[in-house]
Amino acid sequence: MKIENHNLTAPASHNKKATKNKGGVITPKIIVLHYTASGGEDGSGDADYLSRATTRASAQVVVGREGDIHQLMPLNNRAWHAGESAYKGKSDVNSFSIGIEIDNWGWLNNEGYSHAGVKVPEEFQFKGTRNGPSLWEAYRSEQLEAVSQVIAAICDYYDIEDIVGHEDVSPGRKQDPGPALDGFISQMKKEHLKDFPVEGKSQIIPAKGTKKTTTGLNLRQDADKTSLILTTIPKGSSVEILKEPYPGWFQVRFGNRIGFVVGKYLT
Ligand SMILES: [Zn+2]
């Protein structure tokens, strides 16, 4: 997938749901990720909703749970996704950002029900604390693959400075896309942002073998310091090294758990 004349090429559902909920031309500088807090599998429900004249909201792109991509307007048109917002002191984030709405319920209650009373199967529940709620719908892998293709195309075409969540630009007011997307956002920053401190993937040597922890070490769900802690590995424990996905992080197996640890505490 790439972008031609500010439009995604296939397999995006090319502007079939063209919305009038938009403003003038903008120069996209950041990408803002959202969840829709809604159901549906292919994203068409939300694409329709955000295209209705009575809906005072929109986004450039909607991605369904099955990975369907809906583009609702040219990517350099101003969408209404961020509302009251600011990024690095600049308000009105809609005027310099591309919004991607990802179909997902967001926070769930302790029994796994969404705000609309829909039960999310256990296999799609994500444990992670943010402002109280500790259970969320997990983003689907097909869906994240689609979002990553959209982000890659956008970062190729525009001079994108940052990839953030709605909660980052509207703190306190919004909590989407929530902790279930933290690891993915970190990964996207590492892959696509010029100024992100990364040494380049080609320099990462696939790691193998066993190492020992030099301190009590958190085993995390993702290679990210804000990611969910699965367990704390005691000092002096052996872990099996699976790979080094990012500089400074190792994916390891500890007992029957697989997760990520900061590599400098291994010897
Ligand atoms: Zn949002």
Boltz pocket constraint, residues with backbone or C-beta under 6 A from the ligand:
constraints:
  - pocket:
      binder: B
      contacts: [[A, 33], [A, 34], [A, 35], [A, 81], [A, 166], [A, 174], [A, 176]]
      max_distance: 6.0
